[in-house]
């Protein structure tokens, strides 16, 4: 749960999640809670049984008033020639209809634009439609439901592609070396720092090793890295972000960082809070930040260890400088570089 909250704090992840959630809620509302109710629909859009009722009333009206133009106008409202003939065939086979009235209406239609073959059946009159010479049968338009489904699928593909290219593709793999190069209004670009050669020191090399640097002015500083096994299996994630600031105004004055380790085989994210000397010695600040993780005062060359069920992370303070100003001495960081090395525990 903590890891999910951390991911949702990122604007891109939050935007993608909000888009998908909005799409789901919108579809549920539009299709289940408050679906569209059609009124005053065109005759051609009615169900086949309602079209048959419309044609029955048309035939009854024509039988009484003999208004051929009105009858043909109502007949053509049924839709395409194929739909008209299919409805007339269904009405002709309805035993409740007067065969003479149907035959008279049929003659009216035949005289206008279509040819109908009448085949007699016991007790009923069947009408088999054929298209008259020179008449082209219209093709029904695309189904609205199909278009809605296609558009929703396309939207999901676009959202998924955006999530991949903006989030997943930026996550480093396995033993990749990460050298973030950052600039601020007061500092030049930070040069890469040499990583620790654990093999040369007689230690087992880590499965992943990263470098991350914070410079005053990076108010949105939040680095995270994917931890993969040598075979490419995803094991977890780790990262560093701003935990607390001090004072007011811009740029923000960072007085504490969070170093965290997520293990996919563990049930929680392990976090330690790296505090400035002032924050660590201030009871109010240290007590407030203690809820986020174990407090640690930052010193140059210091090693901070985080362990989960199957992973061990060692964060080394490669470089650090305190900012100078009106705030208390050693209260906020001007720059800090951390090296994160991760080992997989032997099970």
DRENDO-1510 file (C-alpha; in Angstrom, 1 decimal, always signed):
<recs>
REC; n; res; u; v; w
REC; 1; UNK; +0.0; +0.0; +0.0 .
REC; 2; UNK; +2.8; +2.4; +0.8 .
REC; 3; UNK; +4.4; +1.7; -2.5 .
REC; 4; UNK; +1.1; +2.4; -4.3 .
REC; 5; UNK; +0.9; +5.8; -2.5 .
REC; 6; UNK; +4.5; +6.6; -3.5 .
REC; 7; UNK; +3.7; +5.9; -7.2 .
REC; 8; UNK; +0.5; +7.9; -7.1 .
REC; 9; UNK; +2.5; +10.9; -5.9 .
REC; 10; UNK; +4.1; +11.1; -9.3 .
REC; 11; UNK; +2.2; +13.4; -11.6 .
REC; 12; UNK; +2.5; +11.1; -14.7 .
REC; 13; UNK; +1.3; +8.0; -12.8 .
REC; 14; UNK; -1.5; +9.9; -11.2 .
REC; 15; UNK; -2.6; +11.3; -14.5 .
REC; 16; UNK; -2.7; +7.9; -16.2 .
REC; 17; UNK; -4.5; +6.3; -13.2 .
REC; 18; UNK; -7.0; +9.1; -13.2 .
REC; 19; UNK; -7.6; +8.7; -16.9 .
REC; 20; UNK; -8.3; +5.0; -16.7 .
REC; 21; UNK; -10.5; +5.4; -13.6 .
REC; 22; UNK; -12.4; +8.1; -15.3 .
REC; 23; UNK; -13.0; +6.0; -18.3 .
REC; 24; UNK; -14.3; +3.1; -16.2 .
REC; 25; UNK; -16.6; +5.3; -14.2 .
REC; 26; UNK; -17.8; +7.0; -17.3 .
REC; 27; UNK; -18.7; +3.7; -19.0 .
REC; 28; UNK; -20.4; +2.4; -15.9 .
REC; 29; UNK; -22.5; +5.6; -15.6 .
REC; 30; UNK; -23.4; +5.8; -19.3 .
REC; 31; UNK; -24.2; +2.2; -19.8 .
REC; 32; UNK; -25.5; +1.0; -16.5 .
REC; 33; UNK; -26.5; +3.8; -14.1 .
REC; 34; UNK; -28.0; +6.4; -16.5 .
REC; 35; UNK; -28.1; +5.0; -20.0 .
REC; 36; UNK; -29.4; +7.0; -22.9 .
REC; 37; UNK; -33.1; +6.9; -23.4 .
REC; 38; UNK; -34.2; +7.6; -27.0 .
REC; 39; UNK; -37.4; +9.5; -27.7 .
REC; 40; UNK; -39.1; +10.5; -30.9 .
REC; 41; UNK; -36.9; +8.0; -32.8 .
REC; 42; UNK; -37.2; +7.6; -36.5 .
REC; 43; UNK; -39.3; +4.7; -37.8 .
REC; 44; UNK; -36.2; +3.2; -39.5 .
REC; 45; UNK; -34.5; +2.9; -36.1 .
REC; 46; UNK; -37.4; +0.9; -34.4 .
REC; 47; UNK; -37.2; -2.8; -33.7 .
REC; 48; UNK; -38.6; -5.1; -36.3 .
REC; 49; UNK; -41.8; -5.8; -34.4 .
REC; 50; UNK; -42.5; -2.1; -34.0 .
REC; 51; UNK; -41.9; -1.6; -37.7 .
REC; 52; UNK; -44.5; -4.3; -38.4 .
REC; 53; UNK; -47.0; -2.4; -36.1 .
REC; 54; UNK; -46.3; +0.8; -38.0 .
REC; 55; UNK; -46.9; -0.9; -41.4 .
REC; 56; UNK; -50.1; -2.5; -40.1 .
REC; 57; UNK; -51.4; +0.9; -39.1 .
REC; 58; UNK; -50.3; +2.3; -42.5 .
REC; 59; UNK; -52.2; -0.4; -44.3 .
REC; 60; UNK; -55.3; +0.1; -42.2 .
REC; 61; UNK; -55.2; +3.8; -42.8 .
REC; 62; UNK; -54.8; +3.3; -46.6 .
REC; 63; UNK; -57.7; +0.9; -46.7 .
REC; 64; UNK; -60.0; +3.5; -45.1 .
REC; 65; UNK; -58.9; +6.8; -46.7 .
REC; 66; UNK; -57.2; +5.6; -50.0 .
REC; 67; UNK; -54.5; +8.3; -49.7 .
REC; 68; UNK; -51.8; +6.7; -51.8 .
REC; 69; UNK; -49.2; +9.5; -51.3 .
REC; 70; UNK; -49.5; +9.4; -47.5 .
REC; 71; UNK; -49.3; +5.6; -47.5 .
REC; 72; UNK; -46.2; +5.5; -49.6 .
REC; 73; UNK; -44.5; +8.2; -47.5 .
REC; 74; UNK; -45.2; +6.2; -44.4 .
REC; 75; UNK; -44.0; +3.0; -46.0 .
REC; 76; UNK; -40.7; +4.6; -47.1 .
REC; 77; UNK; -40.0; +5.7; -43.5 .
REC; 78; UNK; -39.3; +2.0; -42.7 .
REC; 79; UNK; -35.8; +2.5; -44.0 .
REC; 80; UNK; -33.9; +0.9; -46.9 .
REC; 81; UNK; -35.8; -1.0; -49.7 .
REC; 82; UNK; -34.7; -4.3; -48.1 .
REC; 83; UNK; -36.0; -3.2; -44.7 .
REC; 84; UNK; -39.3; -2.1; -46.3 .
REC; 85; UNK; -39.8; -5.4; -48.2 .
REC; 86; UNK; -38.8; -7.5; -45.2 .
REC; 87; UNK; -41.4; -5.7; -43.0 .
REC; 88; UNK; -44.1; -6.0; -45.6 .
REC; 89; UNK; -43.3; -9.7; -46.0 .
REC; 90; UNK; -43.7; -10.2; -42.2 .
REC; 91; UNK; -47.0; -8.3; -42.1 .
REC; 92; UNK; -48.4; -10.2; -45.1 .
REC; 93; UNK; -47.7; -13.5; -43.2 .
REC; 94; UNK; -49.5; -12.2; -40.1 .
REC; 95; UNK; -52.9; -14.1; -39.9 .
REC; 96; UNK; -54.5; -11.1; -38.1 .
REC; 97; UNK; -54.2; -9.0; -41.2 .
REC; 98; UNK; -56.9; -8.8; -43.9 .
REC; 99; UNK; -55.3; -10.5; -47.0 .
REC; 100; UNK; -57.3; -8.2; -49.4 .
REC; 101; UNK; -56.0; -5.1; -47.6 .
REC; 102; UNK; -52.5; -6.4; -47.8 .
REC; 103; UNK; -52.9; -7.2; -51.5 .
REC; 104; UNK; -54.2; -3.8; -52.2 .
REC; 105; UNK; -51.3; -2.1; -50.4 .
REC; 106; UNK; -49.0; -4.5; -52.2 .
REC; 107; UNK; -50.3; -3.3; -55.6 .
REC; 108; UNK; -49.7; +0.3; -54.5 .
REC; 109; UNK; -46.1; -0.5; -53.6 .
REC; 110; UNK; -45.5; -2.6; -56.8 .
REC; 111; UNK; -46.7; +0.3; -58.8 .
REC; 112; UNK; -44.3; +2.7; -57.1 .
REC; 113; UNK; -40.8; +1.3; -57.0 .
REC; 114; UNK; -40.5; -2.4; -56.1 .
REC; 115; UNK; -41.5; -5.8; -57.4 .
REC; 116; UNK; -42.9; -8.4; -54.9 .
REC; 117; UNK; -43.4; -12.1; -55.5 .
REC; 118; UNK; -46.5; -13.4; -53.7 .
REC; 119; UNK; -46.6; -17.0; -52.8 .
REC; 120; UNK; -49.7; -18.4; -51.3 .
REC; 121; UNK; -49.6; -20.5; -48.1 .
REC; 122; UNK; -52.5; -22.1; -46.3 .
REC; 123; UNK; -54.3; -19.3; -44.4 .
REC; 124; UNK; -51.6; -16.7; -45.0 .
REC; 125; UNK; -50.1; -14.6; -47.7 .
REC; 126; UNK; -46.3; -14.6; -48.1 .
REC; 127; UNK; -44.3; -11.8; -49.8 .
REC; 128; UNK; -40.8; -12.6; -51.0 .
REC; 129; UNK; -38.9; -9.4; -51.7 .
REC; 130; UNK; -36.8; -8.8; -54.7 .
REC; 131; UNK; -35.1; -5.6; -55.8 .
REC; 132; UNK; -36.5; -3.9; -58.8 .
REC; 133; UNK; -34.3; -3.3; -61.8 .
REC; 134; UNK; -32.1; -0.2; -61.4 .
REC; 135; UNK; -32.6; -0.2; -57.6 .
REC; 136; UNK; -29.6; -0.7; -55.3 .
REC; 137; UNK; -30.1; -2.1; -51.9 .
REC; 138; UNK; -28.7; +0.2; -49.2 .
REC; 139; UNK; -26.2; -1.2; -46.7 .
REC; 140; UNK; -27.1; -0.6; -43.0 .
REC; 141; UNK; -24.9; +2.0; -41.2 .
REC; 142; UNK; -22.3; +1.0; -38.6 .
REC; 143; UNK; -23.7; -0.1; -35.2 .
REC; 144; UNK; -23.3; +2.6; -32.6 .
REC; 145; UNK; -22.3; +0.1; -29.9 .
REC; 146; UNK; -19.5; -1.3; -32.0 .
REC; 147; UNK; -18.1; +2.2; -32.6 .
REC; 148; UNK; -18.2; +3.0; -28.8 .
REC; 149; UNK; -16.4; -0.3; -28.0 .
REC; 150; UNK; -13.8; +0.4; -30.7 .
REC; 151; UNK; -13.2; +4.0; -29.4 .
REC; 152; UNK; -12.9; +2.7; -25.8 .
REC; 153; UNK; -10.3; +0.1; -26.9 .
REC; 154; UNK; -8.4; +2.7; -28.8 .
REC; 155; UNK; -8.4; +5.0; -25.7 .
REC; 156; UNK; -7.1; +2.2; -23.5 .
REC; 157; UNK; -4.3; +1.5; -26.1 .
REC; 158; UNK; -3.3; +5.1; -26.1 .
REC; 159; UNK; -3.3; +5.4; -22.3 .
REC; 160; UNK; -1.3; +2.1; -22.0 .
REC; 161; UNK; +1.2; +3.4; -24.6 .
REC; 162; UNK; +1.6; +6.7; -22.8 .
REC; 163; UNK; +2.1; +4.9; -19.5 .
REC; 164; UNK; +4.8; +2.7; -21.0 .
REC; 165; UNK; +6.7; +5.4; -22.8 .
REC; 166; UNK; +6.4; +8.0; -20.0 .
REC; 167; UNK; +6.9; +5.7; -17.0 .
REC; 168; UNK; +8.0; +2.1; -17.6 .
REC; 169; UNK; +10.5; +2.9; -20.4 .
REC; 170; UNK; +12.3; +5.3; -18.1 .
REC; 171; UNK; +12.9; +2.7; -15.4 .
REC; 172; UNK; +16.4; +1.4; -15.6 .
REC; 173; UNK; +17.1; -2.3; -15.7 .
REC; 174; UNK; +19.4; -4.8; -13.9 .
REC; 175; UNK; +22.9; -3.6; -13.6 .
REC; 176; UNK; +22.4; -0.3; -15.4 .
REC; 177; UNK; +24.4; +2.6; -14.2 .
REC; 178; UNK; +22.4; +5.7; -13.7 .
REC; 179; UNK; +24.0; +9.1; -13.6 .
REC; 180; UNK; +21.3; +11.8; -13.3 .
REC; 181; UNK; +22.7; +15.1; -14.6 .
REC; 182; UNK; +20.9; +18.1; -13.0 .
REC; 183; UNK; +21.2; +21.8; -13.0 .
REC; 184; UNK; +19.8; +24.5; -10.8 .
REC; 185; UNK; +19.8; +28.3; -10.8 .
REC; 186; UNK; +22.8; +28.3; -8.5 .
REC; 187; UNK; +24.8; +25.2; -9.5 .
REC; 188; UNK; +26.3; +23.9; -12.7 .
REC; 189; UNK; +25.6; +20.5; -14.0 .
REC; 190; UNK; +26.7; +17.7; -11.6 .
REC; 191; UNK; +29.5; +15.5; -13.0 .
REC; 192; UNK; +29.1; +11.7; -12.6 .
REC; 193; UNK; +30.8; +10.2; -9.5 .
REC; 194; UNK; +32.9; +7.0; -9.7 .
REC; 195; UNK; +31.0; +4.0; -8.3 .
REC; 196; UNK; +32.5; +1.8; -5.7 .
REC; 197; UNK; +34.3; -1.3; -7.1 .
REC; 198; UNK; +33.2; -3.9; -4.5 .
REC; 199; UNK; +34.9; -6.7; -6.4 .
REC; 200; UNK; +38.3; -4.8; -6.0 .
REC; 201; UNK; +37.6; -4.5; -2.3 .
REC; 202; UNK; +37.1; -8.3; -2.0 .
REC; 203; UNK; +33.3; -8.1; -1.7 .
REC; 204; UNK; +30.6; -9.7; -3.7 .
REC; 205; UNK; +29.5; -7.3; -6.5 .
REC; 206; UNK; +25.9; -6.0; -6.1 .
REC; 207; UNK; +23.2; -7.0; -8.5 .
REC; 208; UNK; +22.4; -3.3; -9.1 .
REC; 209; UNK; +24.2; -0.1; -8.4 .
REC; 210; UNK; +22.9; +3.4; -8.9 .
REC; 211; UNK; +24.1; +7.0; -8.4 .
REC; 212; UNK; +21.7; +9.9; -7.6 .
REC; 213; UNK; +22.4; +13.5; -6.9 .
REC; 214; UNK; +20.3; +16.3; -5.4 .
REC; 215; UNK; +21.1; +20.0; -6.0 .
REC; 216; UNK; +19.4; +22.9; -4.3 .
REC; 217; UNK; +16.5; +24.0; -6.5 .
REC; 218; UNK; +15.3; +20.6; -7.5 .
REC; 219; UNK; +12.0; +21.0; -5.7 .
REC; 220; UNK; +10.5; +17.8; -7.4 .
REC; 221; UNK; +13.5; +15.6; -6.7 .
REC; 222; UNK; +12.4; +12.0; -6.6 .
REC; 223; UNK; +14.6; +9.3; -8.1 .
REC; 224; UNK; +13.5; +5.6; -8.3 .
REC; 225; UNK; +15.2; +2.6; -9.8 .
REC; 226; UNK; +14.1; -0.9; -10.8 .
REC; 227; UNK; +15.9; -3.8; -9.3 .
REC; 228; UNK; +16.3; -6.8; -11.6 .
REC; 229; UNK; +18.1; -10.1; -11.2 .
REC; 230; UNK; +21.0; -11.0; -13.5 .
REC; 231; UNK; +18.5; -13.1; -15.5 .
REC; 232; UNK; +16.2; -10.1; -15.9 .
REC; 233; UNK; +13.6; -11.0; -13.2 .
REC; 234; UNK; +12.0; -8.1; -11.5 .
REC; 235; UNK; +12.9; -8.1; -7.8 .
REC; 236; UNK; +11.8; -4.7; -6.6 .
REC; 237; UNK; +12.5; -1.0; -6.6 .
REC; 238; UNK; +14.5; +1.5; -4.6 .
REC; 239; UNK; +14.8; +5.2; -4.6 .
REC; 240; UNK; +15.4; +8.6; -2.9 .
REC; 241; UNK; +13.1; +11.5; -2.5 .
REC; 242; UNK; +12.4; +14.6; -0.5 .
REC; 243; UNK; +11.0; +13.9; +3.0 .
REC; 244; UNK; +10.8; +17.3; +4.6 .
REC; 245; UNK; +11.7; +21.0; +4.1 .
REC; 246; UNK; +12.5; +23.9; +6.3 .
REC; 247; UNK; +11.7; +27.6; +6.0 .
REC; 248; UNK; +9.7; +29.3; +3.4 .
REC; 249; UNK; +10.2; +30.6; -0.1 .
REC; 250; UNK; +11.7; +29.2; -3.3 .
REC; 251; UNK; +13.8; +27.2; -3.8 .
REC; 252; UNK; +12.7; +24.7; -1.1 .
REC; 253; UNK; +15.2; +24.0; +1.6 .
REC; 254; UNK; +15.4; +20.3; +2.0 .
REC; 255; UNK; +16.2; +19.2; +5.6 .
REC; 256; UNK; +15.5; +15.4; +5.2 .
REC; 257; UNK; +15.5; +12.8; +2.5 .
REC; 258; UNK; +13.8; +9.4; +2.3 .
REC; 259; UNK; +15.7; +6.3; +1.1 .
REC; 260; UNK; +13.4; +3.4; +0.5 .
REC; 261; UNK; +13.5; -0.2; -0.6 .
REC; 262; UNK; +10.6; -2.2; -2.1 .
REC; 263; UNK; +10.9; -6.0; -2.2 .
REC; 264; UNK; +8.2; -7.8; -4.3 .
REC; 265; UNK; +8.6; -10.8; -2.0 .
REC; 266; UNK; +8.0; -8.7; +1.2 .
REC; 267; UNK; +4.8; -7.2; +2.5 .
REC; 268; UNK; +6.1; -3.7; +3.2 .
REC; 269; UNK; +8.5; -0.9; +2.0 .
REC; 270; UNK; +11.4; -0.3; +4.2 .
REC; 271; UNK; +12.3; +3.4; +4.6 .
REC; 272; UNK; +15.0; +5.4; +6.4 .
REC; 273; UNK; +14.9; +9.2; +6.8 .
REC; 274; UNK; +18.3; +10.9; +6.2 .
REC; 275; UNK; +18.2; +14.1; +8.2 .
REC; 276; UNK; +20.4; +17.2; +8.4 .
REC; 277; UNK; +22.2; +17.8; +11.7 .
REC; 278; UNK; +19.7; +20.5; +12.7 .
REC; 279; UNK; +16.7; +18.3; +11.9 .
REC; 280; UNK; +18.1; +15.3; +13.8 .
REC; 281; UNK; +18.8; +17.4; +16.9 .
REC; 282; UNK; +15.4; +19.3; +16.8 .
REC; 283; UNK; +12.9; +17.2; +18.9 .
REC; 284; UNK; +9.9; +18.5; +17.0 .
REC; 285; UNK; +11.3; +17.7; +13.5 .
REC; 286; UNK; +12.8; +14.4; +14.4 .
REC; 287; UNK; +9.6; +13.3; +16.2 .
REC; 288; UNK; +7.5; +14.3; +13.2 .
REC; 289; UNK; +9.7; +12.5; +10.7 .
REC; 290; UNK; +10.1; +9.3; +12.8 .
REC; 291; UNK; +6.7; +8.1; +11.5 .
REC; 292; UNK; +8.1; +7.9; +8.0 .
REC; 293; UNK; +11.0; +5.7; +8.9 .
REC; 294; UNK; +14.1; +5.2; +11.1 .
REC; 295; UNK; +15.9; +8.6; +11.5 .
REC; 296; UNK; +19.6; +8.8; +10.5 .
REC; 297; UNK; +21.8; +11.9; +10.6 .
REC; 298; UNK; +23.7; +12.4; +7.4 .
REC; 299; UNK; +27.5; +12.4; +7.4 .
REC; 300; UNK; +30.0; +12.3; +4.5 .
REC; 301; UNK; +31.1; +8.7; +3.7 .
REC; 302; UNK; +28.3; +7.3; +5.8 .
REC; 303; UNK; +26.8; +3.8; +4.9 .
REC; 304; UNK; +23.1; +3.3; +5.6 .
REC; 305; UNK; +21.7; -0.2; +5.3 .
REC; 306; UNK; +18.1; -1.2; +4.5 .
REC; 307; UNK; +17.0; -4.9; +4.5 .
REC; 308; UNK; +13.9; -6.7; +3.4 .
REC; 309; UNK; +13.0; -10.4; +3.1 .
REC; 310; UNK; +15.2; -11.0; +0.1 .
REC; 311; UNK; +17.1; -7.8; -0.6 .
REC; 312; UNK; +19.8; -5.7; +1.1 .
REC; 313; UNK; +20.5; -2.1; +0.1 .
REC; 314; UNK; +23.5; -0.1; +1.1 .
REC; 315; UNK; +23.3; +3.7; +0.6 .
REC; 316; UNK; +26.7; +5.5; +0.7 .
REC; 317; UNK; +26.9; +9.2; +1.2 .
REC; 318; UNK; +29.3; +10.1; -1.6 .
REC; 319; UNK; +29.2; +13.8; -1.2 .
REC; 320; UNK; +27.2; +16.4; +0.8 .
REC; 321; UNK; +27.2; +20.1; +1.5 .
REC; 322; UNK; +24.9; +22.2; +3.7 .
REC; 323; UNK; +23.4; +25.4; +2.4 .
REC; 324; UNK; +24.3; +28.8; +3.9 .
REC; 325; UNK; +21.8; +31.5; +4.7 .
REC; 326; UNK; +19.4; +32.9; +7.3 .
REC; 327; UNK; +18.2; +29.5; +8.5 .
REC; 328; UNK; +19.9; +27.6; +11.3 .
REC; 329; UNK; +23.3; +26.2; +10.7 .
REC; 330; UNK; +23.5; +22.8; +9.0 .
REC; 331; UNK; +19.7; +22.8; +8.6 .
REC; 332; UNK; +19.3; +22.2; +4.9 .
REC; 333; UNK; +21.2; +20.6; +2.0 .
REC; 334; UNK; +22.8; +22.4; -0.8 .
REC; 335; UNK; +23.9; +19.2; -2.5 .
REC; 336; UNK; +24.0; +15.5; -1.8 .
REC; 337; UNK; +25.1; +12.5; -3.8 .
REC; 338; UNK; +24.1; +8.9; -2.8 .
REC; 339; UNK; +25.3; +5.6; -4.2 .
REC; 340; UNK; +22.7; +2.8; -3.9 .
REC; 341; UNK; +24.0; -0.8; -4.1 .
REC; 342; UNK; +21.7; -3.8; -3.8 .
REC; 343; UNK; +22.4; -7.4; -3.1 .
REC; 344; UNK; +20.0; -10.3; -3.2 .
REC; 345; UNK; +20.0; -12.4; -0.1 .
REC; 346; UNK; +20.8; -16.1; -0.4 .
REC; 347; UNK; +17.7; -18.1; +0.5 .
</recs>
